């Protein structure tokens, strides 16, 4: 798979219009920000997606106005996730960084390590430049360069240390710690545990239908096949007890890496006295971990006092509050986070989810897409694998 060729603005508009034709819910498709005129940027993301958290935080920190498409990315009943629709996949393919589709699974989400996933979020459209940008890191760096507003998040002289810190965040197995349970102690929020059960088989069911529908489109067919391969590998990873224990060990080491970096200087932020892109990446990472129950790794721990002090500043940063902590639907109820617990939060969360769901399709499906029966993953996939 080679890097996508340049487009005209008319070609991009046609792709965007086709994608947006499936995104009709007004509560999920809105303009964020208050700059006048039509926004230059259009962002396809998902409320709970960690990679989307990163991009939204950068957009907020830079003060960028954009057209927000908060996509429904999880299969439910007969609903086809919006990021699996052929119109969206065609749009995303136009931002392909080259290097080949995703082919395996390590529990992390780095495009550099995993390959290009054509069926995920986020995706950024720059209408002014007629470009599609994929991969959360690439999007964040692009917005920082091109926005023309806010402070530079990669200031001169700090490029290498910022790059190192971003790589540490990208390499952590965030995805595995979300989808998979620790075999000895599953601390994830109960709602997540219930909703995520069997999710890879459900995804493959939908992707199988999309492959059948795209049989005469080689590019789309290759994209869906790559995604099926990834989801099958992910399903095997999540049931490997030793692999999941190693995932949690890596997440603990992830926390240690930040503590070590903070102890290397006396500044308020990850790379010193300036708030940078590294702070956004680390803050969104640690907030997700806290929500999942990993806060026990640093809370009340004298050996991680520098980290605890840092997070007291980082978690109240206005951009993080607006784009992550208080973003509607970004987090389901969790007993580990006071902002995301209690009956009031639960009621607001479920109301947000209900009004953003296409219930007709959940129950009756899309008449243009015939979903096969839901089948468990094959024995060869679900058996414990060695890593």
C-alpha positions as CSV (number, residue, x, y, z in Angstrom):
1,X,0.0,0.0,0.0
2,X,1.5,3.3,-1.1
3,X,1.0,6.8,0.2
4,X,-2.2,8.4,-1.1
5,X,-1.9,10.8,-4.0
6,X,-2.8,14.5,-3.7
7,X,-6.5,15.6,-4.2
8,X,-8.3,18.6,-5.5
9,X,-10.6,20.4,-3.1
10,X,-13.5,19.2,-5.3
11,X,-12.4,15.6,-4.9
12,X,-12.0,16.0,-1.1
13,X,-15.4,17.6,-0.8
14,X,-17.1,14.7,-2.6
15,X,-15.5,12.2,-0.2
16,X,-16.4,14.3,2.8
17,X,-20.0,14.8,1.6
18,X,-20.4,11.0,1.1
19,X,-19.0,10.3,4.6
20,X,-21.2,12.9,6.2
21,X,-24.3,11.5,4.6
22,X,-24.2,8.8,7.2
23,X,-23.7,11.2,10.1
24,X,-27.1,12.8,10.6
25,X,-27.4,13.0,14.4
26,X,-27.2,16.7,15.2
27,X,-26.1,16.0,18.8
28,X,-23.0,14.2,17.4
29,X,-22.1,16.5,14.6
30,X,-21.4,20.0,15.7
31,X,-19.0,22.9,15.5
32,X,-16.6,23.2,18.4
33,X,-15.1,26.6,19.0
34,X,-16.3,30.1,18.2
35,X,-14.2,31.4,15.3
36,X,-16.5,33.0,12.6
37,X,-17.0,31.4,9.2
38,X,-16.8,27.8,8.0
39,X,-14.2,25.8,9.9
40,X,-11.0,24.9,8.0
41,X,-10.8,21.6,9.9
42,X,-13.2,18.7,10.1
43,X,-12.4,16.0,12.7
44,X,-13.8,12.5,12.7
45,X,-13.3,11.0,16.2
46,X,-15.1,9.2,18.9
47,X,-16.1,10.3,22.4
48,X,-14.3,7.6,24.3
49,X,-11.3,7.0,22.0
50,X,-8.0,7.7,23.7
51,X,-6.4,8.8,20.4
52,X,-9.3,11.2,19.9
53,X,-8.7,12.5,23.4
54,X,-5.2,13.5,22.4
55,X,-6.4,15.3,19.2
56,X,-9.3,17.1,20.9
57,X,-6.9,18.3,23.7
58,X,-4.5,19.7,21.1
59,X,-7.3,21.4,19.3
60,X,-8.5,22.9,22.5
61,X,-5.0,24.0,23.6
62,X,-4.4,25.7,20.3
63,X,-7.9,27.3,20.3
64,X,-8.9,25.7,17.0
65,X,-12.5,25.8,15.8
66,X,-13.5,22.7,13.9
67,X,-16.4,20.6,12.7
68,X,-16.7,17.7,15.1
69,X,-18.1,14.4,14.0
70,X,-18.3,12.2,17.2
71,X,-18.7,8.8,15.5
72,X,-20.3,5.7,17.0
73,X,-17.5,3.1,16.7
74,X,-18.8,0.1,18.6
75,X,-21.1,-2.6,17.1
76,X,-24.4,-2.9,19.0
77,X,-27.2,-5.2,17.8
78,X,-27.4,-4.8,14.1
79,X,-25.7,-1.4,14.0
80,X,-22.7,-1.0,11.7
81,X,-20.0,1.2,13.3
82,X,-19.7,4.4,11.4
83,X,-15.9,4.0,11.1
84,X,-16.5,0.8,9.1
85,X,-18.7,2.4,6.5
86,X,-17.1,2.3,3.1
87,X,-17.5,6.1,2.6
88,X,-15.4,6.8,5.7
89,X,-12.8,4.2,4.9
90,X,-12.4,5.7,1.4
91,X,-11.9,9.1,3.0
92,X,-9.4,7.7,5.5
93,X,-7.4,5.9,2.8
94,X,-6.7,9.2,1.2
95,X,-4.5,10.0,4.3
96,X,-2.6,6.7,4.2
97,X,0.9,7.3,5.5
98,X,2.2,4.4,3.4
99,X,4.1,1.4,4.8
100,X,1.3,-1.1,4.7
101,X,-1.9,-2.0,6.5
102,X,-2.0,-3.2,10.1
103,X,-1.2,-6.9,10.2
104,X,-0.9,-8.0,13.8
105,X,-1.6,-6.9,17.4
106,X,0.6,-5.9,20.4
107,X,-2.0,-4.1,22.5
108,X,-0.7,-0.6,21.5
109,X,-2.0,1.7,18.9
110,X,1.1,3.2,17.3
111,X,0.8,3.4,13.5
112,X,4.6,3.3,13.4
113,X,4.7,-0.1,15.1
114,X,1.3,-1.6,14.2
115,X,0.8,-0.4,10.6
116,X,-2.1,1.7,9.2
117,X,-5.6,0.7,10.4
118,X,-8.0,2.0,7.7
119,X,-11.1,1.6,10.0
120,X,-10.4,3.6,13.1
121,X,-10.5,7.2,14.4
122,X,-9.4,9.9,14.4
123,X,-9.2,11.4,10.9
124,X,-8.6,15.1,10.2
125,X,-9.7,16.9,7.1
126,X,-8.0,20.2,6.2
127,X,-10.2,21.8,3.6
128,X,-7.9,24.7,3.0
129,X,-5.0,22.4,2.0
130,X,-7.2,19.6,0.6
131,X,-5.5,17.1,2.8
132,X,-6.6,14.1,4.9
133,X,-4.4,13.4,7.9
134,X,-4.6,10.1,9.9
135,X,-2.8,8.8,13.0
136,X,-3.4,10.8,16.2
137,X,0.3,11.8,16.5
138,X,0.5,13.0,13.0
139,X,-2.8,15.0,13.4
140,X,-1.6,16.6,16.6
141,X,1.7,17.6,15.0
142,X,-0.1,18.9,11.9
143,X,-2.6,21.0,13.9
144,X,0.3,22.4,16.0
145,X,2.1,23.5,12.9
146,X,-0.8,24.7,10.8
147,X,-3.4,26.2,13.2
148,X,-1.8,29.6,13.5
149,X,-3.2,30.1,17.0
150,X,-2.0,29.3,20.5
151,X,1.5,28.5,21.8
152,X,3.8,26.2,20.0
153,X,3.5,22.7,21.6
154,X,6.8,21.6,20.2
155,X,9.1,24.5,21.0
156,X,12.6,24.8,19.5
157,X,15.2,23.0,21.5
158,X,12.8,20.5,23.0
159,X,12.0,18.5,19.8
160,X,14.0,15.4,20.7
161,X,12.9,15.0,24.3
162,X,9.2,15.6,23.3
163,X,9.6,13.0,20.6
164,X,11.0,10.5,23.1
165,X,8.1,11.1,25.6
166,X,5.5,10.8,22.9
167,X,7.0,7.4,21.8
168,X,6.8,6.2,25.4
169,X,3.1,7.0,25.4
170,X,2.5,5.5,22.0
171,X,4.2,2.2,22.9
172,X,2.2,1.6,26.1
173,X,-0.4,-1.1,25.6
174,X,-3.4,1.1,26.3
175,X,-5.7,-0.8,24.0
176,X,-5.1,-4.1,25.6
177,X,-5.6,-2.7,29.1
178,X,-9.0,-1.4,28.0
179,X,-10.3,-4.5,26.2
180,X,-8.6,-7.2,28.2
181,X,-9.0,-8.2,31.8
182,X,-6.2,-8.9,34.3
183,X,-6.7,-12.6,35.0
184,X,-6.1,-12.1,38.7
185,X,-7.9,-8.8,39.4
186,X,-10.1,-7.0,36.9
187,X,-10.5,-3.4,38.2
188,X,-12.1,-2.0,35.1
189,X,-15.5,-0.3,35.5
190,X,-18.3,-2.9,35.5
191,X,-20.2,-1.3,32.6
192,X,-17.1,-1.5,30.4
193,X,-16.6,-5.2,31.3
194,X,-20.1,-6.0,30.3
195,X,-20.2,-4.0,27.0
196,X,-16.7,-5.1,25.9
197,X,-17.4,-8.9,26.3
198,X,-17.1,-10.7,22.9
199,X,-16.5,-7.4,21.1
200,X,-13.9,-8.8,18.6
201,X,-16.3,-11.4,17.3
202,X,-18.9,-8.7,16.9
203,X,-16.5,-6.5,15.0
204,X,-15.5,-9.4,12.7
205,X,-19.2,-10.1,12.1
206,X,-19.7,-6.6,10.7
207,X,-16.4,-6.5,8.8
208,X,-17.4,-9.8,7.1
209,X,-20.5,-8.1,5.8
210,X,-18.5,-5.1,4.7
211,X,-16.1,-7.4,2.7
212,X,-19.0,-9.1,1.0
213,X,-20.5,-5.7,0.1
214,X,-17.1,-4.5,-1.3
215,X,-16.2,-7.6,-3.2
216,X,-15.8,-5.6,-6.4
217,X,-13.6,-2.9,-4.8
218,X,-10.1,-4.3,-4.3
219,X,-8.9,-1.3,-2.2
220,X,-11.8,-1.5,0.2
221,X,-11.6,-5.3,0.3
222,X,-7.9,-5.2,1.2
223,X,-8.6,-2.6,3.9
224,X,-11.4,-4.7,5.5
225,X,-9.3,-7.9,5.4
226,X,-6.5,-6.2,7.2
227,X,-8.9,-5.0,9.9
228,X,-10.3,-8.6,10.3
229,X,-6.8,-9.9,10.7
230,X,-6.1,-7.3,13.5
231,X,-9.3,-8.0,15.3
232,X,-8.7,-11.8,15.2
233,X,-5.3,-11.3,16.6
234,X,-6.7,-8.9,19.3
235,X,-9.2,-11.5,20.3
236,X,-6.5,-14.0,20.9
237,X,-4.3,-11.6,22.8
238,X,-7.1,-10.7,25.3
239,X,-7.6,-14.3,26.5
240,X,-3.9,-15.0,27.0
241,X,-3.4,-14.7,30.8
242,X,0.3,-14.4,30.7
243,X,0.0,-11.7,28.0
244,X,-2.4,-9.7,30.0
245,X,-0.2,-9.9,33.1
246,X,2.6,-8.6,31.0
247,X,0.3,-5.8,29.7
248,X,-0.3,-4.7,33.3
249,X,3.4,-4.9,34.1
250,X,4.1,-2.7,31.1
251,X,1.5,-0.2,32.3
252,X,3.2,0.0,35.7
253,X,6.6,0.5,33.9
254,X,4.8,3.3,31.9
255,X,4.0,5.1,35.1
256,X,7.6,4.7,36.3
257,X,8.9,6.2,33.1
258,X,7.0,9.4,33.7
259,X,8.1,9.6,37.4
260,X,11.7,9.2,36.2
261,X,11.3,11.9,33.6
262,X,9.8,14.3,36.1
263,X,12.6,13.6,38.7
264,X,15.2,14.5,36.0
265,X,14.4,18.2,36.3
266,X,12.7,20.7,38.6
267,X,10.2,22.2,36.0
268,X,6.4,22.0,36.3
269,X,5.9,20.0,33.2
270,X,7.1,16.8,31.5
271,X,9.9,18.5,29.6
272,X,10.7,21.3,32.0
273,X,9.0,24.7,32.5
274,X,7.0,24.7,29.2
275,X,3.7,23.0,28.6
276,X,4.2,20.9,25.5
277,X,2.8,18.1,23.3
278,X,4.4,15.6,25.7
279,X,2.1,16.9,28.5
280,X,-1.0,16.4,26.4
281,X,0.0,12.8,25.5
282,X,0.9,11.9,29.1
283,X,-2.1,13.5,30.7
284,X,-4.6,11.8,28.4
285,X,-2.8,8.5,29.0
286,X,-2.8,8.8,32.8
287,X,-6.4,10.0,32.9
288,X,-7.5,6.9,31.0
289,X,-5.4,4.8,33.3
290,X,-7.0,6.4,36.4
291,X,-10.5,5.7,34.9
292,X,-9.6,2.1,34.4
293,X,-8.4,1.6,38.0
294,X,-4.6,2.1,37.5
295,X,-4.5,5.1,39.8
296,X,-3.4,2.7,42.6
297,X,0.0,2.7,40.9
298,X,0.7,6.3,42.0
299,X,-2.0,7.5,44.4
300,X,-0.6,7.6,48.0
301,X,2.8,6.2,46.8
302,X,5.7,8.2,48.2
303,X,8.0,6.8,45.5
304,X,5.8,8.5,42.9
305,X,5.2,11.8,44.7
306,X,6.5,13.8,41.8
307,X,4.0,12.2,39.4
308,X,1.1,12.8,41.8
309,X,2.1,16.4,42.1
310,X,2.3,16.7,38.4
311,X,-1.1,15.2,37.8
312,X,-2.7,17.7,40.2
313,X,-1.7,20.4,37.7
314,X,-2.2,18.4,34.5
315,X,-5.7,17.1,35.2
316,X,-7.1,20.6,35.7
317,X,-5.6,22.1,32.5
318,X,-8.6,23.8,30.8
319,X,-7.9,22.0,27.4
320,X,-7.9,18.6,29.1
321,X,-11.0,19.4,31.1
322,X,-13.0,20.4,28.0
323,X,-11.7,17.8,25.6
324,X,-11.4,14.8,27.9
325,X,-12.7,15.0,31.5
326,X,-15.9,16.9,30.7
327,X,-16.4,15.9,27.1
328,X,-19.8,14.2,26.9
329,X,-19.6,10.5,26.4
330,X,-15.8,10.4,26.8
331,X,-16.1,8.1,29.8
332,X,-18.7,5.7,31.2
333,X,-19.3,5.7,35.0
334,X,-16.2,4.5,37.0
335,X,-15.8,4.1,40.7
336,X,-12.1,5.2,40.3
337,X,-12.9,8.8,39.3
338,X,-15.0,11.1,41.3
339,X,-16.0,13.2,38.2
340,X,-17.3,10.0,36.6
341,X,-19.2,8.5,39.4
342,X,-22.5,9.0,41.2
343,X,-26.1,8.9,40.0
344,X,-26.0,12.3,38.4
345,X,-23.1,11.5,36.1
346,X,-24.6,8.1,35.3
347,X,-27.9,9.6,34.3
348,X,-26.2,12.2,32.1
349,X,-24.0,9.6,30.5
350,X,-26.8,7.3,29.6
351,X,-28.9,10.1,28.3
352,X,-26.0,11.2,26.0
353,X,-25.6,7.7,24.8
354,X,-29.3,7.2,24.2
355,X,-29.8,10.4,22.2
356,X,-26.7,9.7,20.1
357,X,-27.7,6.1,19.1
358,X,-29.5,5.1,15.9
359,X,-32.0,2.8,17.6
360,X,-33.7,1.9,14.4
361,X,-30.5,0.5,13.0
362,X,-29.6,-1.2,16.3
363,X,-32.8,-3.2,16.2
364,X,-33.5,-3.5,12.4
365,X,-30.1,-2.9,10.8
366,X,-29.2,-1.1,7.6
367,X,-31.4,-2.5,4.7
368,X,-28.3,-2.1,2.4
369,X,-26.1,-4.2,4.6
370,X,-26.8,-7.9,5.4
371,X,-25.1,-9.0,8.6
372,X,-24.2,-12.7,9.0
373,X,-25.1,-14.5,12.2
374,X,-22.8,-13.8,15.1
375,X,-20.3,-16.6,15.5
376,X,-17.7,-17.1,18.2
377,X,-14.1,-16.7,17.1
378,X,-12.6,-19.9,15.7
379,X,-10.9,-22.2,18.1
380,X,-7.5,-21.4,16.5
381,X,-8.1,-17.8,17.4
382,X,-9.6,-18.0,20.9
383,X,-7.1,-20.6,22.2
384,X,-4.4,-19.2,24.5
385,X,-1.5,-18.0,22.5
386,X,2.1,-17.5,23.5
387,X,3.7,-14.1,23.2
